[in-house]
């Protein structure tokens, strides 16, 4: 799977991106804008995991992750120059996973 590149999110005016279908076997990498200050992740129907310890296509693991229950969002302030993250489904395919980046 290809890294979801969000580096132009603020320039393009598209700070919200959706992953149509997220699997549970390999991590989906996220490339964040260098000036991003906050990241929010959630899925309406399936639990997902967020981590800053994995890269795109790394094998599934729940070490160093946060579980985000279905129907909820997890919001985290980013460290300066935190430009990568990764998401994965807890089980099966998670549909319509929302990724939101903020610069304020």
C-alpha positions in Angstrom: 0.0 0.0 0.0 1.2 3.5 -0.7 1.8 6.1 2.0 -1.1 8.6 2.3 0.7 11.9 1.6 -0.9 14.7 3.5 2.0 17.2 3.1 0.0 19.4 0.9 -3.2 19.3 3.0 -3.0 23.0 4.1 -1.9 24.3 0.6 -4.7 22.3 -1.1 -7.3 23.3 1.5 -8.0 19.6 2.2 -7.0 18.9 5.9 -9.5 16.0 6.0 -8.7 12.8 4.1 -10.5 9.5 4.1 -9.0 6.1 3.7 -11.8 4.1 1.9 -10.7 0.7 3.2 -8.0 0.0 5.8 -6.8 -3.5 6.4 -5.7 -5.3 9.6 -2.5 -7.0 8.3 -0.2 -4.1 7.5 0.2 -0.6 8.7 -0.9 2.3 6.5 1.7 5.1 6.6 0.8 8.7 6.9 3.1 11.5 5.7 2.1 14.6 7.7 2.7 18.3 6.9 5.8 19.6 8.6 3.8 22.4 10.2 1.0 20.1 11.5 0.2 20.6 15.2 -2.6 18.2 15.8 -3.7 14.9 14.3 -7.2 13.3 14.7 -8.1 9.8 13.6 -11.4 7.9 13.7 -13.7 5.4 12.0 -17.5 5.3 12.3 -18.0 1.6 12.2 -14.7 -0.2 13.2 -12.0 0.2 15.8 -8.6 1.3 14.5 -5.1 1.7 15.9 -2.8 4.8 15.6 1.0 4.6 16.1 4.1 6.7 15.6 6.3 3.6 15.7 5.5 1.9 12.4 6.1 2.6 8.7 3.9 1.9 5.7 3.5 -1.8 5.1 5.0 -2.9 8.4 3.4 -6.1 9.8 0.5 -5.7 12.2 1.3 -5.3 15.8 -0.3 -3.5 18.8 2.9 -2.5 20.6 3.2 1.3 21.0 -0.3 2.0 19.7 -3.5 3.5 20.9 -6.8 1.8 20.1 -9.5 4.1 18.9 -13.0 2.6 19.5 -15.5 2.6 16.6 -17.5 5.8 16.3 -14.9 7.9 18.2 -12.0 10.1 17.3 -8.6 10.3 19.0 -6.9 13.6 18.9 -3.2 14.1 19.6 -0.9 17.1 19.7 2.1 16.5 17.5 5.7 17.1 18.5 7.6 19.6 16.4 8.6 18.1 13.1 6.5 14.9 13.8 5.9 14.1 10.1 4.9 10.4 10.1 2.3 8.2 11.7 0.5 5.0 10.8 -3.0 3.5 11.2 -4.3 0.0 11.0 -7.7 -1.7 11.5 -8.2 -3.8 14.6 -9.9 -6.6 12.7 -11.0 -7.0 9.1 -11.5 -4.0 6.9 -12.3 -0.6 8.5 -14.2 1.5 6.0 -14.0 5.3 5.8 -11.3 6.0 8.2 -11.0 9.8 8.6 -7.6 11.5 9.1 -7.7 15.2 10.1 -4.5 17.4 10.3 -4.5 20.8 11.9 -1.9 23.6 11.9 -3.2 25.6 14.9 
